[in-house]
Amino acid sequence: MAIAFEDGVRRREAPRRSAVRTAAIILTAGESRRMGQVKAYLPFRGGTFLSVLAETFRPFCDVVIAVFGFDGERLAALAPPGLQATVNHDYQLGMLTSLQTGLRFAGAADRVLFTLVDHPAVAPSTIASLLASKSPIAIPRTAGKRGHPVMINAEIARQFLLEPTTSKVRDTIDRNAESIEYVDVPDTAIHDDIDDPALYEALLAREAAKR
């Protein structure tokens, strides 16, 4: 698919729906310094972290968006078909700016799922469980520990967009603590944070053990 520029942002064009009900945002703007290579394109399950996550979200979402930052235009051009790519040129200001970039791209979504690209093994059943929630914020939890992806409704998304760039993602979440539903799921992959080669090798070993 073609790449287009709009407001200085490079985006992968895809057919647009008149109204997006559910959007997924994959945050992959970091420099991957600890990993030593781009995490979005690490091999995984016959694809990459990014392509596997996109395919996991796709059955549940009207649009799946990847937000790049470091070397963004080049990496966005490599995004798999069917994934909409956008670039956060302010990624060094923090994760919130990448989430805001994705939310602006998603437009009028009723609900949004967002996750980090280094959580590639999340189960489809976890996404289904989150989307069954009617709460403004739904966060998966396993063994008492919360993880990703996080689901938010349109009002919480609006609050994220109004935050100054000096804020953190957790500021909006914490301010709305009484609106959170913790969804217990049997999915330890919600805790994955594949930040370095050792963790990547452990992930691949875990996957091999399932075969």
Buried (B, 14 or more C-beta within 10 A) or exposed (E): EEEEEEEEBBBBEBEEEEEBEBBBBBBBBBEBEEBEEBBBBBEBBEBBBBBBBBBBBBEBBBBBBBBBBBEBBEBBEBBBEBBBBBBBBBBEBBBBBBBBBBBBBBEEBEBBBBBBBBBBBBBBEBBEBBBEBEBBBBBBBBEEEBBBBBBBBBEBBEBBEEBEEEBEBEBBBEEBEEBBBBBEBEBBBBBBEBBBEEBBEEBBEEEEEEE
